[in-house]
Amino acid sequence: MALLHDVKEIVHSSRDEPPVDLSFEILRLAEELPRPKLHVICPPDLHVQDGSTSRAMLRAVQEIVTNCIRHGEAENLWITIERTTDQLRLAARDDVSD
């Protein structure tokens, strides 16, 4: 429940901020991360125009990566972002939970 509250706070506080290039930022994170190896699966043309949505998604990915480093023993982490007509979906899995 606290995570949901945190996400709502992030979205509210970043409402007027410009969008981030989500795929670029996540791929940059993947390049800089020594362990776990971050595998990113997302549409190459992913553009999120809403600043609050793009920043919330980036922060969610950062939180997933941070938790994986702190609490897990995974060697690999897969982040998948999918876009439907009205949704942006984020999924994560590692090789420990397989």
N, C-alpha and C positions, 0 to 999 in steps of 0.2 A: 504494500500500500504506500510505503514511503517513496518507492521508486516512481510510482504514478504521480504522486504529488510533486516530486522533483522535476519530472518531465513537463508537467503542466506549468511549473514556475519558469522553466527554461523557455518554453514556447511563449509564454506571456512576456517575459523580459526581452525576447529577441524579435518581437513582433515588427518593429520598424527597421530592423537591420537588413542589409542586402543579403541575397542568397549566397551560399558558398557553392563552389563547384564540387559537388559531393563525390563524384567518382574520382576526380583528381586528388582530393584530400585523403580519401580512403586508400587510394593506390600509393600515395606518398607515405602514408602511415605504414603500409605494407612493406615498402622499401626500407624504411628506417628500423623496422622491428626485427631483432635478431632471433627471438624465440618467444612465442611459437611462430612458425612460418604462417603468414597470413595469406590466404587464398581468397581473392575477391571475385565474385561472380555478379556482374551487373550489366545492364544494357550499355553499350558503348555510347549511345546517344542520350544517356540519362541527364536530363536538365530539370531541376526542381526550381521553379520560379519563385515560390514562396520562401522568404528568408527564414521564417520561424520553423517551417517544416524541414528545410535543408539543414539548418543548424541543430535541430532536435535529433535528426537522423545521424548526423556526424557525432554528436555527443553520445548517442546511444551506442554507436560502434566503438567509440573510445572507451566507454564504460565496459562493454563486453570484453574488449582487449585487456583492459586493466584487470578485470576480475579473473580472466584466464591466466594472466601472468601471476597474480597474487595467490590465487587459490587452486590453481590447476597444475597438472603435470603434462599438459598436452604439448606435443611437438608441432601439431598443425591445427589451425583454426580456419574454418571456412565461413565467410560472410557472404550472404546472398541477398541482393536487393532486386525486387521485382516490381514492376509498375503495371497496374491494370488501368482501366479507364478512369477509375475513381479512387484508387488506393495506391499507396506505396508500402510495400511489404518488406520487412527485414527479418532474416533468419540467420541463426548462427549455430554451428556445431563444431565439435573438436574431435580428435581421434581417441580421446579417452572415453567419451560417451558413446562411441560406436558399438 
